[in-house]
Amino acid sequence: MLSKNTRDILDRFLNGQGHDAWRVLGAHEGTERGTSGWRFIVWAPNARRASVIGEFSDWQPLAMHRWASFWHVFLPQALAGQRYKFQIEGSDGLTTDRADPFAAFAEERPQTASMLCRTGEHVWKDQAWSTNRAANQSRTAPISIYELHVGSWRRHPDGRQYTWSELAAPLLAHVQSLGFTHIQLMPIYEHPYDPSWGYQVTGYFAPTSRWGTPDELRLFIDTMHAANIGVILDWVPAHFPKDPHALVRFDGTALFEHPDPRRGEHPDWGTLVFDYGRPEVLSFLLAAADYWLSSFHVDGFRVDAVASMLYLDYSRADGQWEPNRHGGNWNLEALEFLKRFNHLVHTEHPGAITVAEESTAFPQVTGALEHGGIGFDFKWNMGWMHDTLRYLATDPLFRAHHHDTICFAASYAFSEAFMLPLSHDEVVHLKGSLWRKMAGQATQKMAQLRQLYGYQWLHPGKKLLFMGGELAQENEWNADAELQWGLAVDPQRAALHAWLRTLNGLYRSQPALHAGDCHHEGFQWVEGADAGGSVLVTQRNGGGQSLVVVQHFTPVLRKDYWLPLPSEGEWRWVLRSDMREFGGSLAKLPPPVMAKINELPRPIAHVDLPPYAVLVLERVP
């Protein structure tokens, strides 16, 4: 018998309101008529028959009972840790063995069975973090994220991947030594194909068994929270793979995927697209988001491939897509889902954040829902990333002709609430590492990598850096091996590590560098027209404080440079990239400089600009 509470949740699932469906769908331990066991419930409205098979029945089918669009059975003989699947006879007459779409755990690849897994046994100790989370993750807070792929951050000498238990201590020490506020994990959900890096998900509720149990993951997150490090998950609601044990034609029909291949298949990735207009699919995806926020205390999501969700003609030629009811190319159902997702996150889990990987100029991605926006907290600024990397790959001799490239991002910096990403996508598929992208020889590459990070940390927007960037890794990222940790002993790499640590410390301690990240009052030009010198001078404002940032993008020393400053008086150095600890020659910060109105009708200080300089000054009161 299904309890009234269970039937109510299942009814909400059918109506598209079932964000709590994870509490009953799938397999859950409980009692029935005083007997302990496990209850199994699966959504398969078009199935002719459904059974459970597993270790508790020697893999013989045990018939399930139908209730509305669901099949259910209670099995007293089932035990935690046992493997199981649903055997579905579809409307097409075919019988297939399926992993549980709501499974909390699964056996290790290449096997595909779900596993009975208890939830809620971990005792959380992150109350202090939870209390302060909203403040720590607001648009006025310093947010700098270290993105990583769990399977290739570190490896054992024999090639084995680290488990959550093995990863926690060294990762925490590393992130703290660099001064990041958050980590972002590339998809950690169950997936059968390692080269997909987790982006082809088959278990939307199951942390992959590659790296340990769900409770070991909970302890990992708790450990991060105890050190005031937030944990963001990369989430993939844009598509799913065609593996026969997973969601594809689950009950003999297009159940999770859109039935029209013009909307239900991704031509680029060979995957399927969710039917965002179907209420039950909305419930499934919203329940997945709610599950990770509730059961694992994650602090938010970076949502993958949002542009592919928003446009019906994404990567499709004419004739391969169908316009919406208004004749346009927006996927209105996906748009409504994303709004529902953001509303759920922010109302049910205050302080959690959502970040969109959206590569177009779709309007109001981070606009408030009540004002017609989609409701994300932040959007990746892909334009900033492309322009910056293209500029720094240009020979400095010719940068004067491309000055608009490095200036352009400031013109739209506050059109959305942006995050500045140097992510995994930029260091794979023969794109080369960040170090290799820089122009010039090895010494110049290192100096410009230092400049790249300085430009990123001192530009408006939250920060994200993919693992390996802190090592100035020479090779592009390889998901089948650990990072090039041997580089860390190189003095130049140690200096880059110190530079990143100092940038993060400055970013966190100076309100001028973070409080105005997402508001136009947080930034203004002091000098943006010096194309010949390849110099930018900007002012960052926030929290009642102002700092001036000077960026010099050529390898020459500019003696007696006429540096414009916002006001007359004495200006002291806050940061200089040419300090010895960062790989330069200065042993200590020079004396303050004086800005006067003499030769030009605005305050000018005479300074020597070092090659590839990143300089920060503040007005002496």
DAQUIQUI-V878871 format. One record per backbone hydrogen bond with DSSP energy under -1.0 kcal/mol. CO is the residue of the C=O (numbers start at 0). NH is the residue of the N-H. If there is no record, write none. Layout:
co:CO nh:NH
co:CO nh:NH
This chain:
co:2 nh:6
co:3 nh:7
co:4 nh:8
co:5 nh:9
co:6 nh:10
co:7 nh:11
co:8 nh:12
co:9 nh:13
co:10 nh:14
co:11 nh:16
co:12 nh:15
co:17 nh:20
co:19 nh:22
co:20 nh:23
co:20 nh:24
co:25 nh:40
co:27 nh:38
co:29 nh:36
co:31 nh:34
co:34 nh:31
co:36 nh:29
co:37 nh:74
co:38 nh:27
co:39 nh:72
co:40 nh:25
co:41 nh:70
co:43 nh:46
co:48 nh:88
co:49 nh:63
co:50 nh:86
co:51 nh:61
co:52 nh:84
co:53 nh:56
co:53 nh:58
co:54 nh:57
co:56 nh:59
co:61 nh:51
co:64 nh:71
co:66 nh:69
co:68 nh:43
co:69 nh:66
co:70 nh:41
co:71 nh:64
co:72 nh:39
co:74 nh:37
co:74 nh:77
co:78 nh:81
co:81 nh:115
co:82 nh:54
co:83 nh:113
co:84 nh:52
co:85 nh:97
co:86 nh:50
co:87 nh:95
co:88 nh:47
co:88 nh:48
co:89 nh:92
co:93 nh:89
co:95 nh:87
co:97 nh:85
co:99 nh:102
co:104 nh:114
co:107 nh:110
co:112 nh:106
co:113 nh:83
co:115 nh:80
co:125 nh:129
co:126 nh:130
co:127 nh:131
co:131 nh:135
co:132 nh:136
co:137 nh:140
co:142 nh:462
co:143 nh:180
co:143 nh:181
co:144 nh:464
co:145 nh:183
co:146 nh:466
co:147 nh:185
co:148 nh:151
co:152 nh:482
co:155 nh:158
co:159 nh:155
co:162 nh:166
co:163 nh:167
co:166 nh:170
co:167 nh:171
co:168 nh:172
co:169 nh:173
co:170 nh:174
co:171 nh:175
co:172 nh:176
co:173 nh:177
co:174 nh:178
co:174 nh:179
co:180 nh:229
co:181 nh:145
co:182 nh:231
co:183 nh:147
co:184 nh:233
co:187 nh:207
co:189 nh:201
co:189 nh:202
co:192 nh:195
co:193 nh:196
co:195 nh:198
co:202 nh:205
co:205 nh:189
co:207 nh:210
co:210 nh:163
co:212 nh:216
co:213 nh:217
co:214 nh:218
co:215 nh:219
co:216 nh:220
co:217 nh:221
co:218 nh:222
co:219 nh:223
co:220 nh:224
co:221 nh:225
co:223 nh:228
co:224 nh:227
co:229 nh:182
co:230 nh:298
co:231 nh:184
co:232 nh:301
co:234 nh:303
co:239 nh:271
co:242 nh:245
co:244 nh:98
co:246 nh:249
co:248 nh:251
co:250 nh:90
co:252 nh:254
co:255 nh:274
co:259 nh:262
co:259 nh:263
co:260 nh:264
co:263 nh:272
co:265 nh:269
co:270 nh:265
co:271 nh:239
co:272 nh:257
co:273 nh:275
co:274 nh:277
co:277 nh:281
co:278 nh:282
co:279 nh:283
co:280 nh:284
co:281 nh:285
co:282 nh:286
co:283 nh:287
co:284 nh:288
co:285 nh:289
co:286 nh:290
co:287 nh:291
co:288 nh:292
co:289 nh:293
co:290 nh:294
co:291 nh:297
co:298 nh:352
co:299 nh:232
co:300 nh:354
co:301 nh:234
co:302 nh:356
co:305 nh:309
co:306 nh:310
co:309 nh:330
co:310 nh:313
co:312 nh:315
co:316 nh:319
co:323 nh:326
co:327 nh:323
co:328 nh:311
co:329 nh:331
co:330 nh:334
co:331 nh:335
co:332 nh:336
co:333 nh:337
co:334 nh:338
co:335 nh:339
co:336 nh:340
co:337 nh:341
co:338 nh:342
co:339 nh:343
co:340 nh:344
co:341 nh:345
co:342 nh:346
co:343 nh:347
co:344 nh:348
co:348 nh:351
co:352 nh:300
co:353 nh:376
co:353 nh:377
co:354 nh:302
co:355 nh:357
co:355 nh:379
co:356 nh:305
co:363 nh:373
co:364 nh:375
co:366 nh:374
co:367 nh:370
co:367 nh:372
co:368 nh:371
co:377 nh:355
co:378 nh:418
co:379 nh:381
co:380 nh:384
co:381 nh:385
co:382 nh:386
co:383 nh:387
co:384 nh:388
co:385 nh:389
co:386 nh:390
co:387 nh:391
co:390 nh:393
co:391 nh:438
co:394 nh:397
co:397 nh:400
co:398 nh:401
co:401 nh:404
co:402 nh:406
co:403 nh:407
co:406 nh:409
co:407 nh:410
co:408 nh:411
co:411 nh:414
co:416 nh:378
co:417 nh:461
co:418 nh:380
co:419 nh:463
co:421 nh:465
co:422 nh:425
co:423 nh:426
co:426 nh:476
co:427 nh:430
co:432 nh:436
co:440 nh:444
co:441 nh:445
co:442 nh:446
co:443 nh:447
co:444 nh:448
co:445 nh:449
co:446 nh:450
co:447 nh:451
co:448 nh:452
co:449 nh:453
co:450 nh:454
co:451 nh:455
co:452 nh:456
co:453 nh:457
co:461 nh:419
co:462 nh:144
co:463 nh:421
co:464 nh:146
co:465 nh:468
co:467 nh:472
co:468 nh:471
co:477 nh:480
co:482 nh:484
co:483 nh:486
co:484 nh:487
co:486 nh:489
co:489 nh:493
co:490 nh:494
co:491 nh:495
co:492 nh:496
co:493 nh:497
co:494 nh:498
co:495 nh:499
co:496 nh:500
co:497 nh:501
co:498 nh:502
co:499 nh:503
co:500 nh:504
co:501 nh:505
co:502 nh:506
co:503 nh:507
co:504 nh:508
co:505 nh:509
co:509 nh:512
co:510 nh:513
co:510 nh:514
co:513 nh:516
co:515 nh:518
co:518 nh:521
co:519 nh:522
co:521 nh:540
co:523 nh:538
co:526 nh:536
co:528 nh:530
co:529 nh:534
co:533 nh:552
co:535 nh:550
co:536 nh:525
co:536 nh:526
co:537 nh:548
co:538 nh:523
co:539 nh:546
co:541 nh:544
co:544 nh:541
co:546 nh:539
co:547 nh:616
co:548 nh:537
co:549 nh:614
co:550 nh:535
co:553 nh:611
co:557 nh:608
co:560 nh:562
co:560 nh:606
co:562 nh:604
co:568 nh:594
co:569 nh:619
co:570 nh:592
co:571 nh:617
co:574 nh:615
co:575 nh:578
co:577 nh:584
co:577 nh:585
co:578 nh:581
co:578 nh:583
co:579 nh:582
co:585 nh:579
co:592 nh:570
co:594 nh:568
co:595 nh:603
co:602 nh:564
co:603 nh:595
co:604 nh:562
co:606 nh:560
co:608 nh:557
co:612 nh:551
co:613 nh:576
co:614 nh:549
co:615 nh:573
co:615 nh:574
co:616 nh:547
co:617 nh:571
